[in-house]
Amino acid sequence: MVTFLAGGTGTPKLLDGAAGVFDPAETTVVANTGDDVELGGHLVCPDVDTVLFAGGGVLDTDRWWGVADDTTATDDELHRLADAAGLESGPRYLPESAQTAGRDIVRWRRFSGVAEFMEIGDRDRAVHITRTSLLDEGNTLTEVTRTLADAFDLDVSLRPMSDDPVATLIHTDEGTMHFQEYWVHRRADPAVRDVEFRGADDAAITGEVADALEEPVVVGPSNPVTSIGPMLAIDGFADALADTPVVAVSPFVEDTVFSGPAADLMEGVGYDPSTAGVAEAYPFADAFVLDADDGTDLDRPVVRTDTRIDGPEDAERVARAVSEALAEVS
């Protein structure tokens, strides 16, 4: 048995070839939900859905977001209507009083659907409507995710990190904004001053996640701050990692990040944006997989390989390095 912690695109890319190394039937993926938003009344779970769509063979792997060859008729019409009515586009937060009203799971991240600032494909939207409707029928996010995983015929077990709301808020020099506004709308432009995981103090890991964290854990090359950080902020999560073998794949080659805003976010919260900074952020990690060109000297076992992942063959190579590192510390 093995458990992968997933957020963003790093771990899903690794999972794309991991089946050749780790039996999918004995693999659990715990997905970040700090990036989730309610958009136009529907709960969007980007990190859960990337694993869901990838496992179901429908992920748009050019963007690593949404469904391949999806249409955008509803999104297009939303923007046409907003333009015709003179309604402002961009992120439109619901009023402050509404941020803690309605569904608990979407607290502090509720957006209007007017001229929605995240492009949602039509098939993609069907998933969000189904998810939200099942939640409204009284199911937990874990139960809903299991149902959707069955619908997409996933080989691995997919679990959200919690059934409670945790919202990743970025404090910038232009004010506080949800991660999706910072990354999708602003393209990581504002300078980061701090990152908050609102709700984490009151959130709990589920029994399914607690069980998964008793197995060896792989932290893929995901963003340490906004992909893995929300999980670590939940009481008991980091403690569980300290009690089980953990291997982490660095998303950096020394001080160069492969993709995304990890460098700016790490610097904003006080970590050096580098492999050394990742090691500092992951004191629970027993071993690391680093790129062959990464000469960072760590105080823990290291397995080196080419860690760039551009396809399933690359992913399998990195997964084999992960397996080697796990063998050293298990």
Secondary structure as GFF3:
##gff-version 3
##sequence-region A 1 330
A	DSSP	beta_strand	2	6	.	.	.	ID=ss1
A	DSSP	alpha_helix	10	18	.	.	.	ID=ss2
A	DSSP	three_ten_helix	24	26	.	.	.	ID=ss3
A	DSSP	beta_strand	27	31	.	.	.	ID=ss4
A	DSSP	beta_strand	37	39	.	.	.	ID=ss5
A	DSSP	beta_strand	42	44	.	.	.	ID=ss6
A	DSSP	alpha_helix	46	55	.	.	.	ID=ss7
A	DSSP	alpha_helix	73	85	.	.	.	ID=ss8
A	DSSP	alpha_helix	96	99	.	.	.	ID=ss9
A	DSSP	three_ten_helix	104	106	.	.	.	ID=ss10
A	DSSP	beta_strand	110	111	.	.	.	ID=ss11
A	DSSP	alpha_helix	122	136	.	.	.	ID=ss12
A	DSSP	alpha_helix	141	151	.	.	.	ID=ss13
A	DSSP	beta_strand	157	160	.	.	.	ID=ss14
A	DSSP	beta_strand	167	172	.	.	.	ID=ss15
A	DSSP	beta_strand	175	178	.	.	.	ID=ss16
A	DSSP	alpha_helix	179	180	.	.	.	ID=ss17
A	DSSP	pi_helix	181	185	.	.	.	ID=ss18
A	DSSP	beta_strand	192	198	.	.	.	ID=ss19
A	DSSP	three_ten_helix	200	202	.	.	.	ID=ss20
A	DSSP	alpha_helix	207	212	.	.	.	ID=ss21
A	DSSP	beta_strand	217	219	.	.	.	ID=ss22
A	DSSP	alpha_helix	229	232	.	.	.	ID=ss23
A	DSSP	alpha_helix	237	242	.	.	.	ID=ss24
A	DSSP	beta_strand	246	249	.	.	.	ID=ss25
A	DSSP	beta_strand	252	253	.	.	.	ID=ss26
A	DSSP	beta_strand	256	257	.	.	.	ID=ss27
A	DSSP	alpha_helix	262	268	.	.	.	ID=ss28
A	DSSP	alpha_helix	275	281	.	.	.	ID=ss29
A	DSSP	beta_strand	287	291	.	.	.	ID=ss30
A	DSSP	beta_strand	302	305	.	.	.	ID=ss31
A	DSSP	alpha_helix	312	329	.	.	.	ID=ss32
###
